[in-house]
Amino acid sequence: MNEPAVFVSKGDRSLPKITRHFMEGRGGEHREAHNIYGLLQGQAAYESLREYRPHL
């Protein structure tokens, strides 16, 4: 899933559009931060694997 989840049975399954995020101190709306969560998870996993097996 790789994103903040809201468990609802119908409608928009994302956080409400008015949700505010810290975003390095500058603030931002959820629609701006929605995909950053998954991107940063993937980046952290990649960096960890590169450190673990640097020769690949």
C-alpha positions as CSV (number, residue, x, y, z in Angstrom):
1,M,0.0,0.0,0.0
2,N,2.8,2.4,0.9
3,E,0.7,5.4,1.9
4,P,-1.2,6.5,4.9
5,A,-4.5,4.7,5.0
6,V,-8.1,5.4,6.0
7,F,-10.2,2.3,6.4
8,V,-13.6,3.2,5.0
9,S,-16.1,0.9,3.2
10,K,-17.0,3.3,0.4
11,G,-15.9,6.6,-1.0
12,D,-12.4,8.1,-1.1
13,R,-10.0,5.8,0.7
14,S,-7.3,8.4,1.1
15,L,-6.9,11.0,3.9
16,P,-9.3,14.0,3.6
17,K,-8.0,16.7,1.2
18,I,-7.9,19.2,4.1
19,T,-5.3,17.1,6.0
20,R,-2.2,19.1,6.6
21,H,1.4,17.6,6.7
22,F,4.5,19.0,8.3
23,M,6.7,18.6,5.1
24,E,10.0,19.7,6.4
25,G,8.5,22.6,8.3
26,R,6.9,24.4,5.3
27,G,3.5,22.6,5.6
28,G,1.5,21.2,2.8
29,E,-1.8,19.6,1.8
30,H,-2.4,15.9,1.6
31,R,-2.7,15.8,-2.2
32,E,0.9,17.1,-2.3
33,A,2.2,14.6,0.2
34,H,0.1,11.5,-0.9
35,N,2.8,9.8,-3.1
36,I,5.8,11.1,-1.3
37,Y,5.2,8.6,1.5
38,G,5.6,5.6,-0.9
39,L,8.5,7.2,-2.7
40,L,10.5,7.7,0.5
41,Q,9.7,4.1,1.6
42,G,11.0,2.8,-1.7
43,Q,14.1,5.1,-1.5
44,A,14.9,3.9,2.1
45,A,14.6,0.2,1.0
46,Y,16.8,0.8,-2.0
47,E,19.5,2.5,0.0
48,S,19.4,-0.2,2.7
49,L,19.8,-3.0,0.1
50,R,22.6,-1.1,-1.7
51,E,24.4,-0.9,1.7
52,Y,23.8,-4.6,2.4
53,R,24.9,-5.8,-1.1
54,P,26.9,-3.0,-2.7
55,H,28.4,-5.2,-5.4
56,L,25.0,-5.8,-7.2
